[in-house]
Amino acid sequence: MHEFLAGDGLLLIEILRENIELRAVLREELFRLLVLRLDERDDRVDELFETVKRDLVDLIMQNPKNADQAILFMMIAKYLERIGDHAVNIGEWVEYASTGVRG
């Protein structure tokens, strides 16, 4: 759970940074490979979110007194997961704006 909330927050920052770098890419083939890489990284973030969700359900089942804290962690994890989704969407829009072709 902590891996997603702490370490993989950096993964989201990398995804956003790479979106910004996509604007500088001129060759269409390389550009498409970078967009694909963003999508693959977002898949990893989605997997981590599912792991966090399962861990939090287990935590609540073990001790219902943990529910309030677990809900807060779930909200944080969901917002981070959504940032990854938005980063991919930005990459797809940059691709469309640059090439006129939708992913």
N, C-alpha and C positions, 0 to 999 in steps of 0.2 A: 504494500500500500504506500509506504513512504517513498519508494522508488518513483512512483507516478507523481506524487505531490511535490517532491523535492527535485530529484535528478532529472526527471523527464520534463520538468518545466523548462529546462535548458533546451530540450529537443524542440519544444514549441517555439522558442526564441530563434533557433536555427531555421525552422521552417519559415518563419516570418522574414528572417534575414535573406534567405534564399529567394523568396518571392520578390524582394526588392532587387536582388541581383539579376533576376530574370529579364528586367527591362534592358539591361546592358547586352544581352545575348542577341547576336544578329543572325546567326545561322539557324535556320528552322529546325534541322535535325537535332542539334544540341539542345535547343530550346525545348523540344518535345521530351527529350530524355530527362531534363531537369524537372519538368512538370510531372512526369511519371514518378520520379524519385520523391517528390513532395507527396504524391498520392500514396506511395508505399509507406512513407514515414507516418502519414496520417493513419493508415491501417494499424501500425504499431501502437500509436496513441490510443486508438479504439480498443485494441486488445488489452492494453494496460487499464483502461477505464473499466472494462468488464471484470478484470481481476480485482480491482479495488471494490467494485460493487459486490462481488461475491464475498470478499473478505469482510466488508461492512455488515452484510447480512449475517454472516457467521458470528461476528462480534455482538450483534444485537441478540441473536439466538442464545449465545452463551450467557449474556447478562443484559436483560432489558433496560437496566439503568444506563447502559452505554448508548441508548437510542439518540438522545439529543446530540451528543458529540458525533456519532456516526452520520447523522443527517447533515451536520455541518461539513464533514469531510466529503460526503457525497456531493453536496452542492459545489464545493471547490473543485472536485474531480470533474464534475460535469461541465463547469465553466472552462476548465483547461481543455477538455475534450472538444468543446465547441470552438475554442480558439484555433485548434488544429483544423477543424472543418472549414472555418472561415479562411484560414491561410491557403488551403487548397483551392477554395473558390476564387480567391484573389489571383492565384497562379493561373487558373483557367481563364479568368477574364483578361489577364495580361496576355496570355497566349492568343485569345480571340482578337484583342485589340491590335496585336502585332502581326497576326497572320490572316485574320479574317475567317479562320476556320475554328469551329468549336470542337473541343476535345473529343 
